[in-house]
Amino acid sequence: MAQYPFIPRHVDVDEMLHEAMSQKTDKLFLLILRFCLRFDIDEYIKSKVIGQWIVYQCDKGNSEGLKKANELIIMAKDLNIPVSADALQNCIELENNLSGLSSLLSRITSVILKNTDSKRSR
């Protein structure tokens, strides 16, 4: 590739991202990002890669996915890669959903425990 520096610019990153989303693994996202960094691919493409990776993590819909998405946002900041508003919005929505779910579970648990305690005291 060093002999032909123009070749990396003709790689279909969208197709690679589609494949990464369908394989449901971080490995391919990491390979794509490393490729983009190694060959100094356009900032827009790097942003697209990191954004899709964040969306992939948020689509898991759990706290582990949110944690990894937040780590990716920090990594993007460290690498000076802009993160799309859509990717950030996905993180915010997941965080709100998880905190809402946590709050709901706490209220349900509280009601169950109150009912259990009142039955015991009878």
C-alpha positions in Angstrom: 0.0 0.0 0.0 2.9 2.3 0.6 3.8 2.1 -3.1 0.2 3.0 -4.1 -1.0 5.7 -1.6 -4.1 6.5 -3.6 -5.6 3.0 -3.2 -6.9 3.3 0.4 -8.9 6.4 -0.7 -10.9 4.1 -3.0 -11.9 1.5 -0.4 -15.7 1.4 0.1 -15.8 2.2 3.8 -19.6 2.2 3.8 -19.6 -1.4 2.7 -17.1 -2.2 5.4 -19.3 -0.5 8.0 -22.3 -2.4 6.7 -20.4 -5.7 7.2 -19.2 -4.6 10.7 -22.8 -3.9 11.7 -24.0 -7.3 10.4 -21.1 -9.3 12.0 -21.9 -7.8 15.4 -18.4 -7.6 16.6 -16.0 -4.8 17.6 -13.1 -6.3 15.8 -14.1 -5.1 12.3 -14.9 -1.6 13.6 -11.4 -1.5 15.2 -9.8 -2.7 11.9 -11.6 -0.1 9.9 -10.7 2.7 12.3 -7.0 1.6 12.3 -7.1 1.5 8.5 -8.5 5.1 8.4 -5.9 6.3 10.9 -3.0 4.6 9.2 -3.7 5.9 5.7 -4.9 9.3 6.9 -8.4 8.9 5.4 -10.6 12.0 5.4 -12.0 13.3 8.7 -15.6 12.8 7.5 -14.9 9.1 7.0 -13.2 8.7 10.4 -16.2 10.4 12.0 -18.5 8.1 10.1 -16.6 5.0 11.3 -16.6 6.1 15.0 -20.2 7.2 14.8 -21.4 3.8 13.4 -19.3 2.1 16.1 -21.1 4.2 18.8 -24.5 3.5 17.3 -23.6 -0.3 17.2 -22.8 -0.1 20.9 -26.0 1.8 21.8 -28.1 -0.6 19.7 -27.2 -3.3 22.3 -29.6 -1.4 24.6 -27.7 -2.2 27.8 -25.4 -0.6 30.3 -22.4 -2.4 28.8 -23.1 -0.9 25.4 -23.5 2.5 26.9 -20.2 2.2 28.7 -18.4 1.2 25.5 -20.1 4.0 23.6 -18.9 6.5 26.1 -15.4 5.1 25.9 -15.5 5.5 22.1 -16.6 9.1 22.5 -13.6 9.7 24.8 -11.3 7.9 22.3 -12.6 10.0 19.4 -11.9 13.2 21.4 -8.4 12.0 22.1 -7.9 11.3 18.4 -9.5 14.6 17.4 -12.2 12.7 15.4 -15.5 14.6 15.5 -18.5 12.5 16.7 -21.8 13.0 14.8 -24.8 14.5 16.5 -26.8 11.3 15.7 -24.3 9.1 17.5 -24.3 11.4 20.6 -28.1 11.5 20.5 -28.2 7.6 20.5 -26.0 7.7 23.6 -28.2 10.2 25.4 -31.4 8.3 24.5 -29.9 5.0 25.8 -28.7 6.6 29.0 -32.2 8.1 29.5 -33.9 4.8 28.8 -31.6 2.9 31.1 -32.0 5.4 33.9 -35.8 5.4 33.4 -35.8 1.6 33.5 -33.7 1.6 36.6 -36.0 4.1 38.3 -39.0 2.0 37.3 -37.5 -1.2 38.6 -36.7 0.5 41.9 -40.3 1.6 42.2 -41.6 -1.8 41.4 -39.2 -3.4 43.9 -40.2 -0.9 46.5 -43.9 -1.7 46.0 -43.2 -5.5 46.1 -41.2 -5.1 49.3 -43.9 -3.0 51.0 -46.5 -5.6 50.0 -44.3 -8.4 51.4 -43.7 -6.5 54.6 -47.4 -5.7 55.1 -48.3 -9.4 54.6 -45.7 -10.5 57.1 -46.9 -8.1 59.8 -50.5 -9.3 59.6 
